[in-house]
Amino acid sequence: ENSIKYCEKVFRINSNDKSSLYYYSTSSRVMGSITDAIDGFDKLLEFDKNDDQVLFQKSLALCGIREYDKALSCLDQILELEKHPHALARKISILFELKKYDDLLKICNELLEEDQNNKDALNWKRLLHENLKQYEDAIKCSKKLLEQDKEDVQVLYHLARYLQLMDDSAIASNFCEHILNIYHEKKDKIYTENDVIITTE
């Protein structure tokens, strides 16, 4: 807190000290002073309106007060200028949170056109279809993920769950048995609680 006050004082003395203002703004965001943080980021953007680091930090601050549309605008500004994996990942997460599934599906499909084995895109697409109760499509995504790692227990677990939800209990049971066999081979313990698998080494 003292360092934040110090940076604020430095900036008041020298309004061109961008490093102090950046530290003040990011620290304010972490400390929960979101309005101060956003004000600081806006001042920094007066120096360079396309500073991707500042825009990204501002998007995080805006998410902190649930200003998701404004946060998306910051992220889109970054993505118009460059491929920025962190900005893209954040955008996808926000779209999922807002249930903007059409926009999310479009991004996932674009990523899969570039790389059909993009695990992040396949996972988000799987979650999207799960939320829409489109279990056949969720199964397709799960199977695509298993082509990359046939012993991915989390994917196997979700696949078994989708099959159960589609009343294909026999096949689902086989997948559950397969999961148990994998963990038995690795000498791990499995606990299930609230449909989440928890493992211990």
N, C-alpha and C positions, 0 to 999 in steps of 0.2 A: 504493500500500500504506500509506503514511504517513497519507493522508487517511482511509482505512478505519479505522485505529487511532484517529485523532482523533475520528471520528464515534462510534466505539464508546465512547470515553472520555466524550464529551459526553452520550451516552445514559445511561451509568452514573451521571453526576452528575444529569441531569434525565431521568427515565424518561418524561416527557411530550413530549420533543423528537422528534416523529414524523418531521420532515424528515431529521434526522440518521440515525435508524434506517432510514428508507427508503433513503437513499443508501448506508448501510453494507450493507444487505441486497442491494440490486441490484448493488453493486460486488463483494460476496462471490460472488454468482452468476456474474458475468462472470469473476472470478478463479479460479473452480472450487471455491470453498469452499461447496459446496452445502448441507451440514448447517447451517452458520452462517446461510446465506441463508434457508433454510426456517424456522429458529428466529426469525429477524428478522421475516419475513413473518407468522408466527403471532402474534407480539407486536403487530404493527401491526393485525392483524385483531381483536384484543381491543378496540381503539378503535372499529372499524367493521367488522363481519363481512361487510358487503356492498361493501366498497371494491373497485371493479372493477379499478382499476390494480394494487392489491396482489395480488388474486386472479390476475390475468393473469401478473404476474411470478412468483408462486408456481408457477403451472402450468408456466412455462418452466423453473424450477429443478427441479421434479419430473420433467420430461422428461429433464433432464440426468442423472438417476439411474435412468431408465427406469421410473419409477413412473407409468405412463401412465393407469391407472385413477383414481388420485388427481388427476392433472392434469385428466382429463376432468371430474371432480367439481367442480373449481374453475371450469372453463369453463362447465359447465352452470349453476352458481350465477350466473355473470354473465349468461348468456343467458336465465335465468328472469326477470331484472330488466329487461333492455333488449336491443334489437338492437345487437349489438356486432360489427362486421365482422371485427375482428382475432381476437376470441375464436372466432367461427364458423369462420374460415379455419384457425385452429390446431386446432380440434376436427376438422374435416374431414381435415386432414393426419395427425392421430393415428389416426383411424379407418382411414385408408388404410394407415398403417404397421402397424396391428394386424390388418389384413385383415378388419375388421368391415364387410364389404361391404353387408350388409342395412341397417345403420344409416346408412352413407354414402349408399346409394341413396335411402333415405327422405328425407334432408336435401336431396339434389340435386333430387329430384322436387318437394319443397315449394318450393324456390327457383325452380324452373322453372314452377311454378303461378303464382307471383307475377310472374315475368318469363321468358317462354319463350326469350328471347335471352340469358339470363345466361351469359356466356362461361365464368366460373369453374366453374359447376355443370356445364355441358356438357363442359368439359375433364376434370373429375374423373370424370364419368360415363363418358366415353370411356376414360380410364385404367382405371377399374374393369372395364369390359367387356373391355378388352384383357387384363388380368391373368387374367380368367376364361375367356379364349379365346372370348369371345362376339363374334366379329368382325363379324357382321351388325349387332349393336346398336352396336358401336364405329363402324361405317361410318355409321350413321344420325346419331350424334352429330357425326361429322366433317362430314357434309354440312350439318347444321344450322349448324355453325360457319362453313362456307364461304358460307352465305347472307349472313353479315355481312361477310365479307371473302374474296372469291373468289380472291385472290392470297396468302392466308396460306400461306406455303411449308411451315411446320412441319406444319400440318394436312393439306395436300396430300401431304406426304411420308408421314405416318402412314396416310392413306387408301390410298396406293399400296401400302404395306407390308401392310395388312390384305387388300387384294385379292390380293396375291401369296400370302399365307398361305392364302387360300381358292382357290388355283389359278386365279385369273382374271388370268393374267400379261399378256394382251394389253391389257386395260384399265389394269392397273398400269403397263405400259410407256408408255401414253399420258399418264398422270399424271406420270410421271418426265420425259417430254419437255416437258410443260407447265411443270413446275418449272424446268427448264433454260432454257426460253424466257423465263420471268419474270426470271430472274437475268441472262440475256443482255441483256434490255432495260434492266436497271438497271446494267449493266456491273459486276456483282459476280463474284467467283470462288467456286466451290463445291468443297468437299472433303468427301468422305464417309469416315468412319472409325468402325468399330464401330457401324454403323447410326445414327450421329448426324451431322446436317448442320452443318457449321461454315462460317460466311460471313465474308468480310473486305470492308470498305468500300474 
